[in-house]
Amino acid sequence: MTVLHQIDPIAFHLGPLQVHWYGIMYLLGFGTAWWLGRMRVRAGRLPGVNEQSYGDLLFYAMLGVVLGGRLGYVFFYSFSDLLRDPLMLFRIWEGGMSFHGGLIGVVAAAWWWSWKHKLHLMDTVDFLAPLVPPGLGFGRLGNYIGGELWGKYTQAGWGVIFPRAEAELAGMSLPQLQAQFATGALDRLARHPSQLYQAALEGLTMFLLLWWFSSKPRPRYAVSGLFALLYGSFRFLVEFVRVPDAQIGYLAFGWLTMGQVLSLPLIALGLFWLFVWSRRQPTLEPRPFVPVK
């Protein structure tokens, strides 16, 4: 059944302040990571680390997501805009976050925290990997609610009409859109809800697989390898039905996107870590934290 996207991206107002659903999705992602991480800490999945230390790690990771995500978007997808207007780097409220940049930011934060606590970086990254997919899923739901990052046109029965994507619908009021939709006149503008595909794959499916895989002690690099392989593969596939960023378009062959180019190293790294390098690494056995009295 074709759907007309008519969700208000603003959840509510606090006086002059507008609270967007996208921001709420970020809070849900971080909140879920905090809850799941505490469970893993209590189970001793990062030996020697207590809940307070984990709280510090999560704080650094949050900064890594926001700063890395923004910098990654600007340098990977919108560098020409930065050259024209350097201040756009700081206008986060206008949108523009990159998963690959956020991933780099999280790894940098994990490195700093691991160095302070004298832990191996990859033990920390393996610990964090299963906590990330729920945040990715919530983020993609935020993209859908905001009516952004839509897919290509489709005649499938589950297509969604995104008014923001169509120049011919600009300026039309919601009642006018609803009236046109009721007649079927907008069905030709239905697009793949690629945001929901990504929420299902990068969010739910990745979480279930990673949580199950990491429920037993695994060699160092194995959990992170599975994360990289799954995300890279899922993102590469969804890009075939997702519209590329307008300022970049397709890079080659009439179908290769920047998202796919950035995902290829993740796929290669994931395969190497999971099936080759992890077999030479030690396995970190769980050891619940015991406070010193």
Disulfide bonds with the S-S distance in Angstrom:
none
